[in-house]
Amino acid sequence: MHTLSKTDPEIAQALENELVREREGLEMIPSENVVSRAVLEALGSVGTNKYSEGFPGKRYYGGNACIDVIENLARERAKTLFGVTHANVQPYSGSPANMAACFALLEPGDKLMGLNLTYGGHLTHGWKVNFSGVYYQAVQYVTSPDGWIDYDALAKQVLEEKPKLLFVGATAYPRIFEWEKLQTIARSVDAYLVADIAHIAGLVVGGAHPSPVGFADVITTTTHKTLRGPRGAMILCNGEPSEPMKAPPEKSRKYLPTMIDRAVFPGLQGGPHNHQTAAIAVALKEAAAPEFKTYAHQIVKNAKALAEALTERGFNLVTGGTDNHLLLADLTNKSIGGADAERALDKAGITVNKNTVPNDPRKPYDPSGIRLGTPPLTTRGMKEEDMRVIAGWMDEAIKNWKNEEVLTHIRHQVKELTDRFPLYPGLSYLSANR
Ligand SMILES: Cc1ncc(COP(=O)(O)O)c(C=O)c1O
């Protein structure tokens, strides 16, 4: 069998280029991270070769003794880390995990409520063109104009709408979720509270954001954001032990583990991605180490330092700052749209993404803001002083967004900084011995 560079030099070269881009740039998209070599190794493993429909001990295929060990380790680590009695580690990604939560808890046409996409929510929380807005009766809530969740307004809307499921979680919300209040709101109409902690899972296990455990009925999360694992997802809950091959006696909170497992398989998926499960298990082991707590708190410290430095330079941050890993900057006062800012920063070696801001007068494809975050930079070892330097470059790039010379100069300075925080030393997709 040949190595990648021999078999497919075009893909090897494209991966090498991506490796160099990640090495030499400042990756500031808050939903991204940099996995360890151990996670990368597990992901590129023989687990991908195996079919294992079902769950550990109850598979529809032979030869699964080793895969059972892997999936059991992932499930046990997830349960211990988050403090729940049940974990399903099979969803292929965050969107399928949310689909499974809906499939488990709702009947087609039931009412769900979620935060509107343009106010920081996710597509799968009831957006009109998404499955969640097509197969269910979706009602959307919004933040206050200054970007904060208005718990009183939400409580009132929930009482009026009486949804069966309330999604709470976001892709672009820079503040803490108050789970106890949210539980009270959901319980006022006996709705299931589904906490989608995709963005903040790493902060939750690191103690840098309150945990929804004990308040939410079901918790969905991706594994590839602050949790620093491979692309993938998990669904967590409490209840009677799962019996996935049997229909539960009734659909109720008591039988959530069985309802969730059956929704994932055979409800929505076939064979789990075992290489992904192995990599999730490794990431969960890393997240259980004491250093991960320091890491999670450093993500927030860095985000706060970045927020402070940008505010000093006249950037207008939605909600006025951040309590987590991300910032949302409204660029209206900078006379530049989000799309132009994203492009200029990209040329300067700083990767962010354009994003709507609350009540955005512009279109989602060219919105008023940019969204940025600190997880990948924190993984690389950067600290508050580096954030202040980066804020200066961002300001300069946005002021000079049409000046290629300035942008190139910043890019060189970015490279000097990133060279001090080496990424995957020794890794190459072009070397013959891979
Ligand atoms: C809150 C939230 N939920 C779900 C998802 C979906 O995850 P995926 O892109 O893995 O489908 C995301 C992705 O950005 C997210 O931010």
The ligand as an SDF file (V2000), in Angstrom:
LIG
                    3D

 16 16  0  0  0  0  0  0  0  0999 V2000
  -25.0440   25.7830   18.4920 C   0  0  0  0  0  0  0  0  0  0  0  0
  -24.7220   24.8590   17.3750 C   0  0  0  0  0  0  0  0  0  0  0  0
  -25.4470   23.7260   17.2290 N   0  0  0  0  0  0  0  0  0  0  0  0
  -25.2300   22.8680   16.2300 C   0  0  0  0  0  0  0  0  0  0  0  0
  -24.2370   23.0920   15.3060 C   0  0  0  0  0  0  0  0  0  0  0  0
  -24.0930   22.1470   14.1670 C   0  0  0  0  0  0  0  0  0  0  0  0
  -22.9260   21.4470   14.1310 O   0  0  0  0  0  0  0  0  0  0  0  0
  -22.3890   20.8110   12.7630 P   0  0  0  0  0  0  0  0  0  0  0  0
  -21.8710   21.9290   11.9510 O   0  0  0  0  0  0  0  0  0  0  0  0
  -21.3670   19.8530   13.2590 O   0  0  0  0  0  0  0  0  0  0  0  0
  -23.5350   20.1050   12.1050 O   0  0  0  0  0  0  0  0  0  0  0  0
  -23.4460   24.2460   15.4120 C   0  0  0  0  0  0  0  0  0  0  0  0
  -22.4060   24.5080   14.4060 C   0  0  0  0  0  0  0  0  0  0  0  0
  -21.8990   25.5640   14.2360 O   0  0  0  0  0  0  0  0  0  0  0  0
  -23.6990   25.1450   16.4590 C   0  0  0  0  0  0  0  0  0  0  0  0
  -23.0060   26.2760   16.5880 O   0  0  0  0  0  0  0  0  0  0  0  0
  1  2  1  0
  2  3  1  0
  2 15  2  0
  3  4  2  0
  4  5  1  0
  5  6  1  0
  5 12  2  0
  6  7  1  0
  7  8  1  0
  8  9  2  0
  8 10  1  0
  8 11  1  0
 12 13  1  0
 12 15  1  0
 13 14  2  0
 15 16  1  0
M  END
$$$$
